[in-house]
Amino acid sequence: MKSSVPKTTPAPGAGGGTDRKNSVRSSAARRAGADGPRRGGPRRVFARDQIPNLLSIARLVATPVVVILLLADPHQRNSRIAAALLFSLASITDYLDGYLARRWQVVSQFGVFADLMADKLLVAATLIAMVGIGRVPSWMAIVIVGRELIVSGLRSWAAARGVVIPAGIWGKGKTLLTLIAIAITIIDWSSGLSYVLLVAATILTLLSALDYLYQAWKIADR
């Protein structure tokens, strides 16, 4: 015996209204999703992320140019001024790339590596070039470059033990004074002032090396 259950039909506009609302919402969501990438948000973030790395790479590229300007004609004043200006600009990027990376929170392993490599290469190559043209005593260059090698080795050793040795006040002061001394020595503005600044930079170099050795000794004694 068949039961006669009346079939219910949706009221006009009930189901259709819901479907139309869902359709409108889906279309709006699709439009919002489609409009997002067009506004270029992710692209701007990507470009900003690369600025600190590009500054480090620019410092690497500037290094051989500074050396060429120094060695091509060391007695030409215009060449010395151009080399000093380029060296100074490259030195500014040494602080700027790290500052921007920390401010924008885009610190990366490649950025840290490129920053350290560019910094050391700029200083070492310029010092060696100036030793070749008789502007810097060889013993000063040996002390400064040797300190960089020792500190790099200590930092790598500490990193292998899961410890980071931060740059102390002696290291930061040494870096700033060394860059200033090199820039003034390149211009050859005053031989006496250049020599005094280089000696002061060398002393700070030795003090910062002792500070790193002390930090490494504390790590080894744990």
C-alpha positions in Angstrom: 0.0 0.0 0.0 1.6 3.2 -1.1 1.7 6.0 1.3 0.7 9.3 -0.1 3.2 11.7 1.2 2.7 15.1 -0.3 5.7 16.3 -2.1 7.0 19.6 -0.9 8.2 22.1 -3.4 10.4 25.0 -2.4 8.7 28.3 -2.1 9.4 30.6 -4.9 12.6 32.5 -4.3 13.6 30.4 -1.2 16.2 28.0 -2.6 16.9 30.2 -5.5 17.7 33.1 -3.2 20.2 31.1 -1.3 21.8 29.8 -4.4 22.0 33.3 -5.8 23.6 34.5 -2.5 26.2 31.8 -2.6 26.9 32.5 -6.2 27.4 36.2 -5.5 29.7 35.4 -2.6 31.7 33.0 -4.7 32.0 35.5 -7.5 33.1 38.2 -5.0 35.7 35.9 -3.5 37.0 35.0 -6.9 37.2 38.6 -7.8 39.0 39.4 -4.5 41.5 36.6 -5.1 42.1 37.7 -8.7 42.6 41.3 -7.7 45.1 40.5 -4.9 48.1 39.5 -7.0 47.4 42.3 -9.5 48.1 44.9 -6.9 51.6 43.6 -6.6 51.8 43.1 -2.9 53.9 39.9 -3.0 56.1 41.4 -5.7 56.9 44.4 -3.6 57.9 42.2 -0.6 60.1 40.1 -2.9 61.9 43.1 -4.3 62.4 44.6 -0.8 63.7 41.3 0.5 66.5 41.4 -2.1 67.7 44.9 -1.4 70.2 43.9 1.4 71.6 41.1 -0.7 71.9 43.4 -3.7 73.9 45.9 -1.6 76.3 43.1 -0.5 76.7 42.0 -4.1 77.3 45.7 -5.1 80.1 45.8 -2.6 81.7 42.7 -4.0 81.5 44.2 -7.5 83.0 47.5 -6.3 86.1 45.9 -4.8 88.0 45.0 -8.0 87.1 48.5 -9.4 88.7 50.1 -6.4 91.8 48.0 -6.8 92.0 48.8 -10.5 91.7 52.5 -9.8 94.5 52.3 -7.2 96.9 50.2 -9.3 96.3 51.7 -12.8 97.7 55.1 -11.9 98.5 55.6 -8.2 99.9 59.1 -8.8 96.8 60.4 -10.6 94.7 62.5 -8.2 91.4 61.9 -10.0 91.9 58.1 -9.8 92.6 58.4 -6.1 89.5 60.5 -5.5 87.4 58.1 -7.5 88.8 55.1 -5.7 88.2 56.8 -2.3 84.6 57.8 -3.2 83.8 54.3 -4.4 85.4 52.7 -1.3 83.5 55.0 1.0 80.2 54.2 -0.8 80.9 50.5 -0.6 81.7 50.9 3.1 78.4 52.6 3.8 76.6 49.6 2.2 78.4 47.4 4.8 76.2 49.1 7.5 73.2 49.7 5.4 72.6 46.1 4.2 72.7 44.7 7.8 70.5 47.5 9.1 67.8 47.0 6.4 67.9 43.2 6.8 67.3 43.5 10.5 64.7 46.2 10.2 62.7 44.4 7.6 63.3 41.0 9.2 64.7 39.5 6.0 67.9 38.1 7.4 69.0 35.0 5.4 71.9 32.6 5.4 73.0 33.9 2.0 72.8 37.5 3.2 74.9 36.8 6.2 77.5 35.0 4.1 77.6 37.6 1.4 77.8 40.5 3.9 80.8 39.0 5.7 82.6 38.0 2.5 82.1 41.4 0.9 83.3 43.2 4.0 86.5 41.2 4.4 87.2 41.2 0.7 86.8 44.9 0.3 89.2 45.7 3.2 91.8 43.0 2.4 92.0 43.7 -1.3 92.3 47.4 -0.8 95.0 47.1 1.8 97.0 44.7 -0.3 96.7 47.0 -3.3 98.0 50.0 -1.2 100.9 47.9 0.1 101.8 47.3 -3.5 101.9 51.1 -4.2 103.7 51.9 -1.0 100.8 53.6 0.8 100.4 51.1 3.7 103.2 49.3 5.6 103.1 45.6 5.0 103.1 44.7 8.7 99.8 46.6 9.2 98.1 44.8 6.4 99.3 41.5 7.7 97.9 42.2 11.2 94.6 43.4 9.9 94.0 40.7 7.3 95.4 38.0 9.7 92.9 39.1 12.3 90.1 38.7 9.9 91.2 35.1 9.1 91.5 34.3 12.8 88.1 35.7 13.7 86.5 33.9 10.8 87.9 30.6 12.0 86.8 31.3 15.6 83.3 32.1 14.5 83.1 29.0 12.4 84.4 26.9 15.3 81.8 28.4 17.7 79.0 28.0 15.2 79.8 24.3 14.9 79.3 24.1 18.6 75.9 25.9 18.3 77.2 29.2 19.7 77.3 32.6 18.0 80.1 35.0 18.9 78.7 38.5 18.5 80.7 41.5 17.4 81.9 43.4 20.5 82.6 47.1 20.9 86.3 46.6 20.0 85.3 44.9 16.7 82.8 47.5 15.7 85.2 50.3 16.6 88.0 48.6 14.7 85.8 48.2 11.6 84.8 51.9 11.5 88.3 53.2 12.2 89.8 50.9 9.6 87.4 52.0 6.9 88.0 55.7 7.7 91.8 55.2 7.8 91.8 53.4 4.4 89.6 56.1 2.7 91.9 58.9 3.9 95.0 57.0 3.0 93.6 56.4 -0.6 93.2 60.2 -1.0 96.7 60.8 0.3 95.5 64.0 1.9 97.9 63.9 4.9 100.5 61.2 5.3 100.9 61.9 9.0 97.1 61.7 9.6 96.9 58.5 7.5 99.7 56.9 9.5 98.2 57.8 12.9 94.7 56.4 11.9 96.3 53.2 10.5 98.2 52.7 13.7 95.1 53.3 15.8 93.1 50.9 13.6 95.9 48.2 13.9 95.8 48.6 17.7 92.0 48.2 17.8 92.4 45.2 15.5 94.7 43.5 18.0 92.4 44.3 20.9 89.3 43.0 19.1 91.3 39.8 18.2 92.0 39.3 21.9 88.4 39.9 22.7 87.3 37.2 20.2 90.0 34.8 21.6 88.6 35.4 25.2 85.0 34.7 24.0 86.3 31.5 22.3 88.1 30.5 25.5 84.9 30.8 27.5 83.0 28.7 25.0 85.7 26.0 25.1 85.7 26.1 29.0 82.0 25.2 29.2 
